[in-house]
């Protein structure tokens, strides 16, 4: 068997596997237009049934194989909104007991975090990334599609901090929607001491009405902030980090920009994504996934599952963000998995 831990498990573009993102539900209590627009994800939308979801035991078995056989160090829990999965702390505890896991993180909209933060920390969660797209209640309420107020998310952020969790904030920027909030968000979270990451509006899935004209590019985000609070680029924390990092000059306070539209980082992408129903996706913009639920529920041994996972990663050649411009020029429409199924 290959010595996967020494980096011999490479895809066709010589990218190793280091990071596994695990979606635990396709449901969310928000209806953000860039992810789960309410007109598509309405009351009658056919969300996954309980028996279609991977169980905590199945997730843990797969995660163990990724860690022990392939050298994965980081696990991230996603959704949908992961806190809508009942008893999530039990899964965190199970994952935290896997020898070799160095970091367990979670991406959440923060609205349910205040009541769960302490329990999640005790179970072994290291940190959270909390999505917040505006400090203005009118703008934020429209963007989240449910009228949820900023204060609900801020209380979740505070609860996470008090529980001892690391906290980062993500802001999706859409031109004509919330670019006016870039400076207020930057100022507020710098004062609060939380790293803020701006994310270009991406064409994930097929339902969010993405258009290049709606993208507020990384270059403009940086110019806007630099004009008010001068910043300078700094080195990434590690190979494969998706955010380009900047530091406010004269301080250690930083921001980041995730720019998969105007400044693709496919060449260093080392992430795999496991959907809530047990499909493995090798790209955020993939059309199809590789079914792992059926093999898990059959009599396949761990070694057979390892061989299956190895063949999937060895065959990986995704670089959608690099290829996007050619798709746009040739007017090629590519079906893509919805972000709510694989957690961004």
Buried (B, 14 or more C-beta within 10 A) or exposed (E): EBEBBEBEBBBEEEBBBBBBBBBBBBBBBBBBBBBBBBEBBEEEEEBBEEEEBBBBEBBBBBBBBBBBBBBBBBBBBBBBBBBBBEEBBEBBBBBBEBEEBEEBBBBBBBBBBBEBBBBBBEBBBBBBBBBBBBBBEEBBBBBBBBEBBBEBBBBBBBBBBEBEBBBBBBBBBBBEBBBEBBBEBBBBBBEBEBBBBBBBBBBBBBBBEBEBEBBBBBEBBBEBBBEEBEBEEEEBEEEBBBBBBBBBEEEEBBBBBBBBBBBBBBEBBBBBBBBBBBBBBBBBBBEEBBBBBEBBEEEBEEEEBBBBBBEBBEEBEBBBBEBBEEBEEEEEEEEBBBBBBBBB
